[in-house]
C-alpha cells in the first residue's frame, strides 16, 4: 500500500490524512509502564505483554532484568534519553511505533516500555495521540510511578493524615527556553507534600522558588536517588539546605525531590534501608536457567545482585535411551532439579507418559529436587535429612532390598562417587546413568566485571556446586582469591572452593534458603543509619 510505504520511509507529516487505512493490518501497540526501577514492580499485565511482544521500544533506564522478560526473538529498540539529550527525538519515536505496528502486522503486538507510568511525565499521551490519529489500535498498561514508589521505599509516605492530606507531583524539567513552568505560590498554598521529578539539575532553582513563595526554610525535605533499586540512597535535610546537601554528596539522575512534613517520618519508616544485605553486592555464578530463585532471595534481603553463569548443563543422549529400560528398575534416584527437568523432557519427547514411572519408588537428594518433582504431581518416596550423596546412599541402603531391588541413578556425568559406593558396599544392584553433563560456560566475562572483582567491589560470590567454583576460577584467573567471601552450598562445594584458595563460608544445609541465610550472616550489616546521611 502507498500509505504504508510512506510511513516506512518517514513521511509522517499528517497521519490523520489516511485515517482508517493505516489501521488495516496493523499490530496492536501497548504503552506499558515499567514501574519505578525494581524489575519485580512491573504489573502482571505489563509482564504478560513483554512476554508476547514482537517488538519492544524501551527507555534508557529500563533494567536488563525487565528486558530479559521479552521473548528471545523480540526486536528490541532503545529510544531512551540521557541528561536531557534524546537519543531518539519524540517525533521519531512516534513514527517508529507506527512503523513497527505496520511491520509486525495484524495479530502481533508492539510494546512501548516506559519508566514509571506512561502518562506521568512520560509523554505517553503524545504517543497515544499519534497512534489514535493514525487509527492504529493501542492500549495503556499503567505503571507504578516513581513519584510515590521512590519515597515509599525510602520511608516517606507521600500522604499521611497527621502531616499532609494532599500530594502534588511536579516536573522539574526545564522548558525549551530554559525556564521552569512552576506556580510556586499555588504549591505552597496546598500545604501538602510536593514531589518533583526530573529535578536534579534545577533543584536549587526549585527550592529558591518555594522559599520566595513563603515556604519555611526548616520544612523537612529529602532526595531519593535511584529509588527502588539496590543502590537507592536517601539524603535528608530541609528546604533551605537540601539542594546544597544533594550537590555535596553528588546526587545524580534519576532522583526524586520530596518537600513536606512527611519527610520527617523517613528515619522511622525506612524499611528498605534496614534489610540485612543493604549496601552489599553479590555475584551469582549459577546457570542462567536456575539462578532466578537465588537472585530474588538475595535481592529480597537488600543485596545488589549481579549474575555471571560459570557453568551450563546439557542433556546427554543416554537420558533418552534409558526410558525404554525403566521397567528393569524398582528405584529411581534424582540428584538435582535439572535431573527432574531432564527426565520430564525425555518423557515428553517420547512415546510414553508419566505412567512409565508408576512402578518406581523415587528418591530425591534434597528438598529442592523433591519440590521439582512435586511440581509434576510426583511425591518423592525418600529425601535424606542431610542433602548429599553419602546420606542419600546410606538411606537407600536401609530401604532397598539387595535381593529384589534394582536402583537407577539418573544424574550428571562425572558426579561424586559417594552414592554409588554406598550401594556397592551394601550389594544393592544399581546402574549409574550419565543423563546430563555440566560444562564450563563458554562466555567470557566483560573486562569491567574482572576489574570490579579485583577492586573488591563485590562482598560475596555464591558457589552452588564444585563446578561453579572451578568455572569462576577459570573465568577470573587474575582476581585475588581473598578479594571476596565465597558462600558455598554444601560441604562438597566448600572443599572445591577452598582448594582454589577462596575464603569460604558454607551453608548449614544444601538449600537456597540456607545459602541466603549464610550470606546474611557472613556479609550482612545493619545500614539503617547510612541512608539518611
C-alpha positions as CSV (number, residue, x, y, z in Angstrom):
1,X,0.0,0.0,0.0
2,X,1.2,3.5,-0.8
3,X,0.5,4.9,2.7
4,X,2.4,2.1,4.3
5,X,5.4,2.8,2.1
6,X,5.3,6.5,3.0
7,X,5.2,5.6,6.7
8,X,8.2,3.3,6.5
9,X,10.0,6.0,4.6
10,X,9.4,8.5,7.4
11,X,6.9,10.8,5.6
12,X,4.6,11.3,8.5
13,X,3.6,15.0,8.3
14,X,-0.1,14.3,8.7
15,X,-1.0,10.8,10.0
16,X,-4.7,11.7,10.2
17,X,-4.9,12.1,6.4
18,X,-5.0,8.3,5.9
19,X,-7.3,7.6,8.9
20,X,-8.6,4.1,8.7
21,X,-6.2,3.0,6.0
22,X,-3.1,2.6,8.2
23,X,-5.0,0.7,10.9
24,X,-5.8,-2.1,8.5
25,X,-3.3,-4.9,9.1
26,X,-1.5,-3.1,11.9
27,X,-0.4,-4.8,15.2
28,X,-1.8,-3.6,18.5
29,X,0.5,-1.2,20.4
30,X,0.7,-1.3,24.2
31,X,2.1,1.7,26.1
32,X,3.4,-0.2,29.2
33,X,4.5,1.3,32.4
34,X,7.7,-0.4,33.6
35,X,7.4,0.8,37.2
36,X,9.9,2.8,39.2
37,X,13.0,0.7,38.6
38,X,12.9,-2.6,40.6
39,X,12.1,-5.2,37.9
40,X,9.5,-7.0,40.1
41,X,7.4,-3.8,40.5
42,X,6.1,-4.1,36.9
43,X,2.4,-5.1,36.8
44,X,1.3,-8.6,36.0
45,X,-0.3,-7.3,32.8
46,X,2.9,-5.5,31.8
47,X,4.9,-8.6,32.3
48,X,2.5,-10.7,30.2
49,X,2.7,-8.1,27.4
50,X,6.5,-8.2,27.4
51,X,6.4,-11.9,27.1
52,X,4.2,-11.7,24.0
53,X,5.6,-8.7,22.2
54,X,7.1,-8.9,18.7
55,X,8.8,-5.5,19.1
56,X,9.7,-3.5,22.3
57,X,10.8,0.1,22.2
58,X,12.3,0.9,25.6
59,X,13.6,3.8,27.6
60,X,17.2,4.2,28.8
61,X,16.6,3.4,32.5
62,X,14.8,0.1,31.7
63,X,16.7,-2.7,33.5
64,X,18.3,-5.7,31.8
65,X,16.1,-7.9,34.1
66,X,13.0,-6.4,32.5
67,X,14.3,-6.8,29.0
68,X,15.0,-10.4,29.9
69,X,11.3,-11.0,30.2
70,X,10.9,-10.4,26.5
71,X,10.6,-13.4,24.1
72,X,14.0,-14.4,22.7
73,X,13.1,-13.4,19.1
74,X,11.7,-10.0,20.1
75,X,13.1,-6.9,18.3
76,X,14.4,-4.5,20.9
77,X,14.8,-0.8,20.1
78,X,16.4,1.6,22.6
79,X,14.8,5.0,22.3
80,X,15.9,6.5,25.6
81,X,17.5,9.8,26.5
82,X,20.3,10.8,28.9
83,X,20.7,14.0,30.8
84,X,18.1,15.8,28.7
85,X,19.5,14.6,25.4
86,X,17.1,12.5,23.3
87,X,18.9,9.6,21.6
88,X,15.7,9.4,19.5
89,X,13.5,12.5,19.2
90,X,9.9,12.2,20.3
91,X,8.6,12.6,16.8
92,X,10.8,9.8,15.6
93,X,9.6,7.6,18.5
94,X,6.0,8.2,17.3
95,X,7.0,7.3,13.8
96,X,8.8,4.1,14.9
97,X,5.8,3.0,16.9
98,X,3.5,3.2,13.8
99,X,6.1,1.8,11.5
100,X,6.7,-1.3,13.8
101,X,2.9,-1.8,14.2
102,X,2.5,-2.0,10.4
103,X,5.7,-4.1,10.0
104,X,4.6,-6.6,12.7
105,X,1.0,-6.7,11.2
106,X,-2.4,-7.8,12.4
107,X,-2.4,-10.2,15.4
108,X,1.0,-9.0,16.6
109,X,2.0,-6.8,19.5
110,X,4.3,-3.8,19.8
111,X,5.2,-2.7,23.3
112,X,6.4,0.8,24.2
113,X,8.1,0.2,27.6
114,X,8.3,3.4,29.6
115,X,9.7,4.0,33.0
116,X,7.2,4.6,35.8
117,X,3.7,5.2,34.4
118,X,3.3,6.1,30.7
119,X,1.2,9.2,31.4
120,X,3.1,10.6,34.4
121,X,5.6,13.0,32.7
122,X,6.3,10.2,30.3
123,X,5.0,11.8,27.1
124,X,2.8,8.7,26.7
125,X,-0.1,11.0,25.9
126,X,1.7,12.3,22.9
127,X,2.4,8.8,21.7
128,X,-1.2,7.7,22.3
129,X,-2.4,10.7,20.3
130,X,-0.2,9.9,17.4
131,X,-1.5,6.3,17.3
132,X,-5.1,7.4,17.6
133,X,-4.6,9.9,14.7
134,X,-3.3,7.0,12.6
135,X,-6.1,4.7,13.6
136,X,-3.6,2.2,15.0
137,X,-5.1,0.1,17.8
138,X,-3.5,0.7,21.2
139,X,-4.0,0.3,24.9
140,X,-2.3,1.7,28.0
141,X,-0.9,-0.5,30.8
142,X,-0.5,1.8,33.9
143,X,2.7,1.5,35.9
144,X,3.8,2.4,39.4
145,X,5.2,5.9,39.3
146,X,8.5,6.8,41.0
147,X,6.6,9.8,42.4
148,X,5.1,7.6,45.0
149,X,7.3,4.4,44.9
150,X,10.7,6.0,45.4
151,X,9.5,8.0,48.6
152,X,7.7,4.9,49.9
153,X,10.8,2.7,49.6
154,X,12.8,5.4,51.4
155,X,10.3,5.6,54.3
156,X,8.3,8.6,53.1
157,X,4.5,8.2,52.7
158,X,3.5,11.0,50.3
159,X,0.3,11.5,52.3
160,X,-0.3,10.9,56.0
161,X,-3.3,12.3,57.8
162,X,-1.1,13.6,60.6
163,X,1.0,15.7,58.2
164,X,-0.4,16.0,54.7
165,X,-3.8,15.4,53.1
166,X,-2.6,16.1,49.5
167,X,0.3,15.3,47.3
168,X,1.3,17.4,44.2
169,X,3.6,15.9,41.6
170,X,5.6,18.5,39.6
171,X,8.1,18.1,36.8
172,X,11.4,19.8,37.5
173,X,12.3,19.6,33.8
174,X,13.1,22.9,32.1
175,X,11.1,24.1,29.1
176,X,12.9,24.5,25.8
177,X,13.6,28.2,26.7
178,X,15.4,27.1,29.9
179,X,12.7,28.3,32.3
180,X,10.6,26.3,34.8
181,X,6.8,26.5,34.4
182,X,6.0,26.2,38.1
183,X,3.5,28.2,40.1
184,X,5.3,28.3,43.4
185,X,2.7,30.3,45.2
186,X,0.0,27.7,44.3
187,X,2.2,24.9,45.5
188,X,2.9,26.5,48.8
189,X,-0.8,27.2,49.4
190,X,-1.6,23.4,49.2
191,X,0.3,22.8,52.4
192,X,0.7,19.3,51.2
193,X,3.5,17.1,50.0
194,X,5.4,18.2,46.9
195,X,7.2,15.7,44.8
196,X,9.5,16.9,42.0
197,X,10.5,14.5,39.2
198,X,13.4,15.2,36.9
199,X,14.6,18.0,39.1
200,X,18.3,17.2,39.9
201,X,19.7,20.0,37.7
202,X,17.0,22.5,38.7
203,X,16.9,21.7,42.4
204,X,18.5,25.0,43.6
205,X,16.0,26.9,41.5
206,X,13.0,24.9,42.7
207,X,14.0,25.4,46.4
208,X,14.6,29.1,45.9
209,X,11.2,29.5,44.2
210,X,9.4,27.7,47.1
211,X,11.2,29.8,49.7
212,X,10.4,33.0,47.8
213,X,6.7,32.0,47.8
214,X,6.7,31.8,51.6
215,X,7.6,28.1,52.4
216,X,9.6,27.7,55.6
217,X,13.3,27.2,55.3
218,X,13.1,24.5,58.0
219,X,10.4,22.5,56.2
220,X,11.6,18.8,56.0
221,X,12.8,17.7,52.6
222,X,14.6,14.7,51.2
223,X,16.1,13.5,47.9
224,X,15.7,9.8,46.9
225,X,18.3,8.8,44.4
226,X,17.8,5.6,42.2
227,X,14.6,4.8,44.0
228,X,13.6,1.1,44.5
229,X,17.0,-0.1,43.2
230,X,19.6,-1.9,45.2
231,X,21.7,1.3,45.1
232,X,18.9,3.5,46.4
233,X,20.1,6.4,48.6
234,X,18.2,8.9,50.7
235,X,19.5,12.3,51.6
236,X,17.7,14.1,54.4
237,X,17.6,17.8,55.0
238,X,15.4,20.9,55.0
239,X,14.0,23.0,52.2
240,X,16.6,25.7,52.9
241,X,19.6,23.3,52.7
242,X,18.6,20.2,50.7
243,X,19.9,21.5,47.4
244,X,23.4,22.1,48.8
245,X,23.4,18.7,50.6
246,X,22.4,16.9,47.4
247,X,25.2,18.7,45.5
248,X,27.8,18.0,48.2
249,X,27.1,14.2,48.1
250,X,27.0,14.1,44.3
251,X,23.3,13.2,43.7
252,X,22.7,12.2,40.1
253,X,19.6,11.5,38.0
254,X,17.3,9.6,38.4
255,X,16.3,11.2,41.7
256,X,13.1,12.5,43.3
257,X,12.9,15.6,45.5
258,X,10.3,15.4,48.2
259,X,9.3,18.5,50.2
260,X,6.9,18.4,53.2
261,X,6.4,17.4,56.8
262,X,6.1,13.7,55.8
263,X,9.8,13.6,55.2
264,X,10.4,13.7,58.9
265,X,8.9,10.1,59.1
266,X,11.8,8.6,57.0
267,X,14.2,7.6,59.8
268,X,11.3,5.7,61.5
269,X,9.7,4.2,58.4
270,X,12.6,3.4,56.1
271,X,12.2,-0.3,56.0
272,X,14.3,-0.9,52.9
273,X,17.5,0.6,54.4
274,X,17.2,-1.9,57.3
275,X,17.4,-5.0,55.1
276,X,20.4,-7.1,56.3
277,X,22.2,-7.1,52.9
278,X,21.5,-3.5,52.2
279,X,24.7,-1.9,50.7
280,X,26.3,-5.2,49.7
281,X,27.0,-6.6,46.3
282,X,26.8,-10.3,45.5
283,X,27.7,-12.2,42.3
284,X,25.7,-15.3,41.4
285,X,27.5,-17.9,39.3
286,X,24.6,-20.4,38.9
287,X,23.5,-21.4,35.4
288,X,21.1,-18.7,34.0
289,X,18.1,-21.1,33.9
290,X,18.5,-21.9,37.6
291,X,19.6,-18.6,39.0
292,X,16.3,-16.7,39.4
293,X,15.3,-18.1,42.8
294,X,18.7,-17.3,44.3
295,X,18.8,-13.8,42.8
296,X,15.3,-13.0,44.1
297,X,16.1,-14.2,47.6
298,X,19.3,-12.2,47.8
299,X,17.7,-9.1,46.4
300,X,14.9,-9.5,48.9
301,X,17.4,-9.2,51.6
302,X,18.6,-5.9,50.1
303,X,21.7,-7.0,48.1
304,X,22.7,-5.6,44.7
305,X,22.9,-8.9,42.8
306,X,24.7,-9.5,39.5
307,X,24.9,-12.7,37.5
308,X,27.8,-14.4,35.7
309,X,26.9,-18.0,34.9
310,X,30.1,-20.0,35.1
311,X,28.6,-23.3,34.0
312,X,25.8,-24.7,31.9
313,X,24.1,-28.1,32.0
314,X,23.2,-30.1,28.9
315,X,21.2,-33.4,28.5
316,X,23.0,-36.4,27.0
317,X,21.7,-39.0,24.6
318,X,21.9,-41.6,27.3
319,X,18.9,-40.0,29.1
320,X,16.5,-40.8,26.2
321,X,17.9,-44.4,25.8
322,X,17.2,-45.1,29.5
323,X,13.5,-44.5,29.1
324,X,12.8,-47.9,27.5
325,X,14.6,-49.7,30.3
326,X,12.7,-48.3,33.3
327,X,10.8,-51.5,33.7
328,X,14.1,-53.2,34.8
329,X,14.3,-51.0,38.0
330,X,12.4,-50.6,41.2
331,X,14.1,-47.3,42.5
332,X,14.8,-44.1,40.6
333,X,17.3,-41.7,42.2
334,X,17.4,-38.0,41.2
335,X,20.2,-35.7,42.4
336,X,19.2,-32.3,41.1
337,X,16.4,-30.1,39.9
338,X,17.9,-30.2,36.4
339,X,17.7,-34.0,36.6
340,X,14.0,-33.7,37.2
341,X,13.7,-31.3,34.3
342,X,15.8,-33.6,32.0
343,X,13.6,-36.6,33.0
344,X,10.4,-34.8,32.2
345,X,11.7,-33.5,28.9
346,X,12.7,-37.0,27.9
347,X,9.3,-38.4,28.8
348,X,7.5,-35.5,27.0
349,X,9.5,-36.2,23.8
350,X,9.0,-40.0,23.8
351,X,6.1,-42.3,23.2
352,X,5.4,-42.8,26.9
353,X,3.9,-40.5,29.6
354,X,4.3,-40.2,33.4
355,X,2.7,-43.6,33.9
356,X,6.0,-45.1,33.0
357,X,7.2,-44.1,36.5
358,X,4.2,-45.7,38.2
359,X,6.0,-48.8,39.4
360,X,9.1,-47.0,40.7
361,X,9.9,-45.7,44.2
362,X,11.7,-42.4,43.8
363,X,14.4,-40.9,45.9
364,X,15.4,-37.2,45.8
365,X,18.7,-35.8,47.1
366,X,17.1,-32.8,48.7
367,X,14.1,-30.5,49.2
368,X,14.6,-28.6,46.0
369,X,14.7,-31.7,43.9
370,X,11.6,-33.1,45.8
371,X,9.8,-29.8,45.1
372,X,10.7,-30.0,41.4
373,X,9.1,-33.5,41.4
374,X,6.1,-32.2,43.3
375,X,5.5,-29.6,40.5
376,X,4.7,-32.6,38.3
377,X,2.5,-34.1,41.0
378,X,5.1,-36.7,41.9
379,X,5.9,-37.3,45.6
380,X,9.4,-38.4,46.4
381,X,9.4,-41.6,48.5
382,X,12.7,-40.7,50.2
383,X,14.5,-37.5,50.9
384,X,17.5,-37.7,53.3
385,X,17.7,-35.3,56.2
386,X,21.2,-34.2,55.1
387,X,21.2,-33.3,51.4
388,X,24.3,-35.0,50.0
389,X,25.2,-38.2,48.1
390,X,26.6,-40.0,51.2
391,X,23.4,-39.6,53.2
392,X,21.3,-40.4,50.2
393,X,23.2,-43.6,49.6
394,X,23.0,-44.6,53.3
395,X,19.3,-44.1,53.3
396,X,18.8,-46.1,50.2
397,X,20.8,-49.0,51.6
398,X,18.4,-49.1,54.5
399,X,15.3,-49.1,52.3
400,X,16.4,-51.2,49.3
401,X,16.4,-55.0,49.4
402,X,19.5,-56.3,47.7
403,X,17.6,-59.5,46.8
404,X,14.9,-57.9,44.7
405,X,15.5,-54.2,44.2
406,X,17.4,-52.6,41.4
407,X,18.4,-48.9,41.6
408,X,18.7,-46.4,38.6
409,X,20.8,-43.3,39.4
410,X,19.8,-40.6,37.0
411,X,22.4,-37.8,37.4
412,X,25.2,-35.7,35.9
413,X,28.3,-37.2,34.3
414,X,31.4,-37.0,36.5
415,X,29.4,-36.8,39.7
416,X,30.9,-37.7,43.0
417,X,31.1,-41.4,43.9
418,X,29.6,-41.3,47.5
419,X,26.2,-42.5,46.3
420,X,27.2,-45.5,44.1
421,X,29.9,-46.5,46.6
422,X,27.4,-46.8,49.4
423,X,25.1,-49.0,47.2
424,X,28.1,-51.1,46.0
425,X,29.3,-51.8,49.6
426,X,25.8,-53.0,50.6
427,X,25.5,-55.2,47.5
428,X,22.4,-53.3,46.2
429,X,22.3,-53.7,42.3
430,X,22.3,-50.3,40.6
431,X,23.1,-48.6,37.3
432,X,24.6,-45.1,37.2
433,X,23.3,-43.3,34.1
434,X,25.0,-40.1,33.0
435,X,21.8,-38.3,31.9
436,X,23.3,-34.8,31.6
437,X,26.6,-33.1,31.9
438,X,27.9,-29.8,33.4
439,X,30.3,-27.9,31.3
440,X,32.1,-24.6,31.8
441,X,30.2,-21.8,30.3
442,X,31.7,-20.5,27.0
443,X,31.0,-16.8,27.7
444,X,34.0,-14.7,28.6
445,X,33.4,-12.1,31.3
446,X,33.3,-8.4,30.5
447,X,36.7,-6.7,31.4
448,X,34.8,-4.3,33.7
449,X,33.5,-7.2,35.8
450,X,37.0,-8.6,36.3
451,X,38.2,-5.2,37.3
452,X,35.4,-4.7,39.8
453,X,36.0,-8.1,41.4
454,X,39.7,-7.4,41.7
455,X,39.0,-4.0,43.2
456,X,36.9,-5.6,46.0
457,X,33.6,-4.2,44.8
458,X,31.8,-7.5,45.5
459,X,31.2,-8.6,49.1
460,X,30.4,-12.2,48.1
461,X,30.4,-14.7,45.3
462,X,28.0,-17.6,45.6
463,X,29.0,-21.1,44.5
464,X,26.2,-23.7,44.3
465,X,28.4,-26.6,43.1
466,X,32.1,-27.5,42.8
467,X,31.8,-26.9,39.1
468,X,30.7,-23.3,39.6
469,X,33.8,-22.7,41.7
470,X,36.1,-24.2,39.1
471,X,34.3,-22.3,36.3
472,X,34.7,-19.0,38.2
473,X,38.4,-19.6,38.8
474,X,38.9,-20.2,35.1
475,X,37.0,-17.1,34.1
476,X,38.8,-14.8,36.6
477,X,42.3,-16.2,37.0
478,X,43.8,-12.8,38.0
479,X,41.3,-12.0,40.7
480,X,42.8,-12.5,44.2
481,X,41.0,-15.4,45.9
482,X,40.5,-13.3,49.0
483,X,39.0,-10.3,47.3
484,X,35.5,-11.5,48.4
485,X,33.8,-14.1,50.6
486,X,32.9,-17.3,48.8
487,X,29.5,-18.5,50.1
488,X,29.2,-22.2,49.3
489,X,26.2,-24.5,49.0
490,X,27.2,-27.6,51.0
491,X,30.5,-29.1,52.1
492,X,31.4,-30.6,48.8
493,X,31.3,-27.2,47.2
494,X,33.2,-25.6,50.0
495,X,36.0,-28.2,49.6
496,X,36.4,-27.4,45.9
497,X,36.4,-23.6,46.5
498,X,38.8,-23.8,49.4
499,X,41.2,-25.9,47.2
500,X,41.2,-22.9,44.8
501,X,42.2,-20.6,47.7
502,X,38.9,-18.8,48.2
503,X,37.9,-17.6,51.7
504,X,34.8,-19.7,52.3
505,X,31.8,-20.0,54.4
506,X,29.3,-22.9,53.9
507,X,25.6,-23.2,54.2
508,X,24.3,-25.3,57.0
509,X,22.0,-27.2,54.6
510,X,22.2,-27.8,50.9
511,X,19.3,-25.4,50.2
512,X,19.0,-22.0,48.6
513,X,17.3,-20.7,51.8
514,X,20.2,-21.8,53.9
515,X,22.7,-20.3,51.4
516,X,21.0,-17.0,51.7
517,X,20.9,-17.2,55.5
518,X,24.6,-17.9,55.5
519,X,25.2,-14.9,53.2
520,X,23.4,-12.7,55.6
521,X,25.4,-14.0,58.5
522,X,28.7,-13.6,56.7
523,X,28.5,-10.3,55.0
524,X,25.2,-8.7,56.1
525,X,25.4,-5.5,58.1
526,X,22.9,-3.1,59.5
527,X,22.8,0.0,57.3
528,X,19.7,1.7,58.7
529,X,21.6,4.9,59.7
530,X,23.5,5.2,56.5
531,X,20.6,6.0,54.2
532,X,19.9,9.3,56.0
533,X,23.4,10.6,55.6
